[in-house]
C-alpha cells in the first residue's frame, strides 16, 4: 500500500477503536494497534515513521474532533485517544 492508502486505512480503522476500556477508562491506542501485528511489522521503518508524522498532522488538523494525542509510550511512540 502507498503512504496515502495506509493513512486512509488508519483513519478508517479509528471507528473500530473503543472509547472506553472494560474498566471505564478512556481507551488509548498507538498506530500499530490499528493494524494486525504482522501487517504493521511488514511496513518498512522509514515508512512507519512517515505514517506517524502524517497521522499526527491529520490528528492536529482535520481529525482533531475524532482523536487527540495523549502522551507517548516508554519507547517514544505517540499515543492517541478518541474524543
C-alpha positions as CSV (number, residue, x, y, z in Angstrom):
1,X,0.0,0.0,0.0
2,X,1.1,3.6,-0.6
3,X,1.6,6.0,2.3
4,X,-1.7,7.7,1.4
5,X,-3.6,4.4,1.3
6,X,-2.1,3.4,4.7
7,X,-3.1,6.8,6.1
8,X,-6.7,6.3,4.8
9,X,-6.7,2.8,6.3
10,X,-5.7,4.1,9.7
11,X,-8.3,6.8,9.7
12,X,-10.9,4.3,8.7
13,X,-9.9,1.9,11.4
14,X,-10.4,4.5,14.2
15,X,-14.1,3.7,14.1
16,X,-13.2,0.2,15.5
17,X,-11.3,1.7,18.5
18,X,-13.5,1.8,21.6
19,X,-14.0,5.0,23.6
20,X,-13.6,3.2,27.0
21,X,-11.8,0.1,28.1
22,X,-13.6,-2.6,30.2
23,X,-12.7,-0.7,33.4
24,X,-14.4,2.5,32.2
25,X,-11.1,4.3,31.5
26,X,-10.5,6.2,28.2
27,X,-9.0,3.8,25.7
28,X,-5.6,4.8,24.4
29,X,-4.0,3.4,21.3
30,X,-0.9,3.6,19.1
31,X,-0.8,3.4,15.3
32,X,0.4,-0.2,15.4
33,X,-2.9,-1.0,17.3
34,X,-4.8,-0.1,14.1
35,X,-3.1,-3.0,12.2
36,X,-2.7,-6.6,12.8
37,X,0.8,-7.1,14.1
38,X,2.2,-8.9,11.1
39,X,1.0,-6.1,8.7
40,X,2.5,-3.3,10.8
41,X,5.8,-5.1,11.1
42,X,6.0,-5.6,7.3
43,X,5.9,-1.9,6.7
44,X,9.4,-0.5,6.5
45,X,10.6,1.5,9.5
46,X,11.1,4.7,7.5
47,X,7.5,4.4,6.2
48,X,6.1,3.8,9.7
49,X,7.9,7.0,10.8
50,X,6.5,8.9,7.9
51,X,3.0,7.5,8.6
52,X,3.3,8.5,12.2
53,X,4.1,12.1,11.1
54,X,1.2,12.1,8.6
55,X,-1.3,10.8,11.2
56,X,-0.1,13.2,13.8
57,X,-0.6,16.1,11.4
58,X,-4.1,14.8,10.5
59,X,-5.0,14.4,14.2
60,X,-3.9,18.0,14.8
61,X,-6.0,19.4,11.9
62,X,-8.8,17.5,10.1
63,X,-9.1,14.8,12.8
64,X,-8.9,17.0,15.9
65,X,-12.6,16.2,16.7
66,X,-12.0,12.5,16.3
67,X,-8.7,11.7,18.0
68,X,-6.2,13.6,20.1
69,X,-2.6,12.9,21.0
70,X,-2.4,11.7,24.6
71,X,1.2,11.2,25.6
72,X,3.9,8.8,24.5
73,X,4.9,5.2,25.3
74,X,8.2,4.4,27.0
75,X,9.5,3.6,23.5
76,X,8.6,7.0,22.3
77,X,5.5,6.0,20.2
78,X,2.7,8.6,20.1
79,X,-0.4,7.6,22.0
80,X,-3.9,8.7,20.9
81,X,-7.4,8.6,22.3
82,X,-10.8,9.1,20.7
83,X,-12.6,12.3,21.6
